[in-house]
Every structure is written in C-alpha cells, then in structure tokens.
Amino acid sequence: MSMRDAYAKAAQLDAVDPLASQRAHFDIPEGTLYFDGNSLGPLTFQSREALHHTIEYEWRERLIRSWNETWLQMPSRVGNAIAPLIGADANTVICADNTSINLSKALHAAVALRPGRTEIVVDINNFPTDIYIAQSVATQHGLTLVAVAADEIVGAISSRTAVVTATHVDYRSARILDAVGITSAAHQNGALMVWDLAHTAGAVPFHAGQLNTDFAVGCGYKYLNGGPGAPAFIYVAPRLLEEAGQPLQGWWGHAEPFEFEVDYRPAPGISRFLTGTANVLSMKSLEASLDVFSGVTMTQIREKSMALTSFFVELFDQFLAPKGFTLGSPRDPVQRGSHVALGFAGGKALVESMAEQGVIADFRPPDLMRFGFAPLYNSYADVVKLAEHLANH
Ligand SMILES: Cc1ncc(COP(=O)(O)O)c(C=O)c1O
C-alpha cells in the first residue's frame, strides 16, 4: 500500500463512519491533529457554552441560589451520566475529587471491609499515583503491599489479600487486562477488587455491574473530555453501598448536610463517597461534555476505536517499522485500548517537534510515544496524516 492508497482507504472508511458527525462537537483548532485524548480530551462546544452560562447566569445572576437550583445535585447527576458508559446501574457512581483521592477512598473502604487480612495486591506497572496511594493505604493499615506484573496478579492473590487494584487499560502500552479473570480471582479468595478506569471510561466498554467489581474509579478529563482538572468518579457495587464506609468523612457525604449535626451520619448510598464542596466550574464542564455520548453506544465507540488503532498498526508495519519504530502495544485489537504506543529512540524529541507542527501526541519514559485515537473526533484520514508525519520525520 502506498501513502496515496492509504489516503484513499481512509476516505472510504470516513465516508461510512457512523460516528463521523460527532467531530462537529469538538472545537479543535484548525490545522491541529490531536492524538492525546488519552491525556486531555479537547474542548467541546457544549463545555464552552455551559461554562459561559454557569459564570454569567448561575454564578453572576443567581448567586447562592444556584446551589439549590442546580449545583447541589450535580455530583449525582454527573455520576449517573457516567454510569452507563462503564456498565453501572443508576445511583452507583458519583462524581468527585480526582482519581487518586477516589482510589484512596476505595482502598481504605475495602481494607476496612476485610479486617484481619494483611496484603494489598497492586499491578507494579500501574500508573504511579495508583502505586503511591496503595503504598500509603498499606502503611496506614500496617499491611504489606504486594506489587507484581499484570500477568502475576492472579497468582499473587491469596487468603491474605484484602484488596486487589489494577488499571483496566495500561497507561503505557494500552494493554487491556483480564478484568473477569482478575476480579474472579480476587473474589474466589475473599478479597475485594478496585479497578482504575482512567483509560477506559469513554473509550473502552466496561461492565462494572456484570463483572461484579467492588469498586472502580476513573478520570473525567481524558476520554470524557471534561477539561483540565475535571473531577473524577467512583463506583461502588450496589451490594456494598450501605456497608462500605469511607475514610474522608465530610459534610457532603452526611445524611443531612444542612442540619449541621455534630456527629457524622453517612448519607444513604453512593453519596457518602462525597467529602466536601464540588468544584462547580470543572464539574459543569464535564457534565456538558458528556452530552457528546448521547445517541452513541459504547459498542460503536469500541468498534471505531479498534478500527482506528488497527489501521494505524497496519500503517506502522508498512511505513514505520522499517524506520526503526517498534510497536509498544498489543497487536491484537481485542487486547488493546484506544491508544497505540510506539518505541523510538528519539521519541521525546520527535513528539516535541511534531507538536510544533500542530501534531499533538505524548511521550512516556523511557522511550514510548503514545498516540490516542478518540473515536468521537479522530478520523481515518487523521491516522494516515499521523503515519505520514512520523514516516517523514
Ligand atoms: C491510570 C491512571 N490513574 C490515575 C491517573 C491520574 O489521576 P488523578 O486524576 O488523580 O490525577 C492517571 C493519569 O494519567 C492514570 O493514567
């Protein structure tokens, strides 16, 4: 296949792409090719409008009345908008804090539900914050942290394990971990499971309810496009909602926050996983950006994501492997999330020089370039343009 053939093939695929019209929701600067939705989703027109409305009307005009009119219920509204994207029932997801803090809350809650157990099992290749949080939870509870490679997680789980935590889609390689196998190994040993869905939510289907995971957490600013610093979410299995406590007891998680009682009484259900005041502007932006998922199914998103990354791998084989690039992601699309990692000795400098030309990707040490392919705004033609830039570097 020549580059010309690749463009022709892309044009055919774009012409029949059922998600092609979603691109119009994103305000990506003219001339920019964006492949970093795995790190920061781009601005949607919906978010811009919602932020403007929130500032000009809800804040400026309605002032404190907006708490009752719209802001107080926002964490649960946004949680309920995220729920179907991760296969969760209504009222089992709440929007709050960031992923690190939600992971900390989930791990503390899980450990408290398994008294007498002595270990936390974590994927050693997990995103560093997940490991740091697990280390701190282990230290505070006097537990041992068992950090092992993804393929060794199942074997490391035992009757000593209180909780297992791993990231569903590996942040470097985009490898999808075996959610069913790892969750059932945890449960067979009486342990609890916490999944990090940072690179999953909005890009790869997840079935929190069907999987019966105990907890899940994830980001609002990657494939959910909520904007820089957008709040995160936490899922708790319905069967644990009344039982699980959370370590950061605050007034937003109280059963009656406006009674201002001296003693803490947890709110019923998922609301107890709130702590303090919501970041209204960020959450409004996220609430609005989630609108781009209405009328679109996660199956459609997954199909296009696999097709985009597979097309890129095809072009990699043809044009990039001969130039010294190596594939750092699974070749099988079923095992691959929505980004593709390429190894390249001069990868960092190349990512930087491409950014100057408006082709934006990112780099993770020691040598991995990451290219996120977001089905809602990346086209097949974008994929060819990227391959061409890399081939001509
Ligand atoms: C797997 C994973 N977990 C968590 C985070 C970040 O968490 P936080 O929202 O606390 O910054 C990232 C960020 O890239 C991530 O890739």
The ligand as an SDF file (V2000), in Angstrom:
LIG
                    3D

 16 16  0  0  0  0  0  0  0  0999 V2000
   -4.2630    5.0450   35.2100 C   0  0  0  0  0  0  0  0  0  0  0  0
   -4.3080    6.4260   35.7780 C   0  0  0  0  0  0  0  0  0  0  0  0
   -4.8000    6.6240   37.0190 N   0  0  0  0  0  0  0  0  0  0  0  0
   -4.8660    7.8680   37.5260 C   0  0  0  0  0  0  0  0  0  0  0  0
   -4.4130    8.9630   36.8220 C   0  0  0  0  0  0  0  0  0  0  0  0
   -4.4310   10.3610   37.3730 C   0  0  0  0  0  0  0  0  0  0  0  0
   -5.1530   10.5320   38.4870 O   0  0  0  0  0  0  0  0  0  0  0  0
   -5.5670   11.9700   39.0360 P   0  0  0  0  0  0  0  0  0  0  0  0
   -6.9280   12.2660   38.4840 O   0  0  0  0  0  0  0  0  0  0  0  0
   -5.5820   11.8040   40.4860 O   0  0  0  0  0  0  0  0  0  0  0  0
   -4.5370   12.9650   38.5890 O   0  0  0  0  0  0  0  0  0  0  0  0
   -3.9110    8.7930   35.5460 C   0  0  0  0  0  0  0  0  0  0  0  0
   -3.4550    9.9750   34.7770 C   0  0  0  0  0  0  0  0  0  0  0  0
   -2.9740    9.9370   33.7010 O   0  0  0  0  0  0  0  0  0  0  0  0
   -3.8490    7.4950   35.0060 C   0  0  0  0  0  0  0  0  0  0  0  0
   -3.3470    7.2890   33.7860 O   0  0  0  0  0  0  0  0  0  0  0  0
  1  2  1  0
  2  3  1  0
  2 15  2  0
  3  4  2  0
  4  5  1  0
  5  6  1  0
  5 12  2  0
  6  7  1  0
  7  8  1  0
  8  9  2  0
  8 10  1  0
  8 11  1  0
 12 13  1  0
 12 15  1  0
 13 14  2  0
 15 16  1  0
M  END
$$$$
